[in-house]
């Protein structure tokens, strides 16, 4: 699911650009800088960005349940790291940056 995350990000990029344009933001501004609608768009984009790692963790847990412990653990760990990096990073930047 980690490679799927990269493809998913490529699909979400035009959505983010469209949201920035609709909220009258320039390229250097973040969605959450546009008030309540911007915060809502930011939350929706982060939820959408969390879909592939969440599915990857679920598949890894299922693999562990089906006695494929090593690959399941690798899948859970890789997808958890991807979720933290790509989802929690922007949220922390919004809160503290």
RALIN-V321641 format. One record per backbone hydrogen bond with DSSP energy under -0.5 kcal/mol. NH is the residue of the N-H (numbers start at 0). CO is the residue of the C=O. If there is no record, write none. Layout:
NH|CO / NH|CO
//
This chain:
4|0 / 5|1 / 6|2 / 7|3 / 8|4 / 9|5 / 10|6 / 11|7 / 12|8 / 13|9 / 14|10 / 15|11 / 16|12 / 17|13 / 18|14 / 19|15 / 20|16 / 21|17 / 22|18 / 23|20 / 24|19 / 28|25 / 32|29 / 33|30 / 34|31 / 37|33 / 38|34 / 39|35 / 40|36 / 41|37 / 42|38 / 43|39 / 44|40 / 45|41 / 46|42 / 47|43 / 48|44 / 49|45 / 50|47 / 53|49 / 54|50 / 55|51 / 56|52 / 57|53 / 58|54 / 59|55 / 60|56 / 61|57 / 62|58 / 63|59 / 64|60 / 65|61 / 66|63 / 67|62 / 71|67 / 72|68 / 73|69 / 74|70 / 75|71 / 76|72 / 77|73 / 78|74 / 79|75 / 80|76 / 81|77 / 82|78 / 83|79 / 84|80 / 85|81 / 86|82 / 87|82 / 88|83 / 90|86 / 91|87 / 92|88 / 93|89 / 94|90 / 95|91 / 96|92
//
